[in-house]
Amino acid sequence: MHLFITFIYFLLYGLVFLKYKINFYNKKSALPALLIKLIYQI
């Protein structure tokens, strides 16, 4: 159970990191749009 909670925290941290990365690279390429689609599919 503790491992499951740790996994959820890791997942949330990963999503937040991706959001910041998307905001940072938003001006440089169209790739963030694909990442956003993947995130919303989960």
ABEGO torsion letter per residue (X at the ends): XAAAAAAAAAAAAAAAAAAAAAAAAAAABAAAAAAAAAAAAX
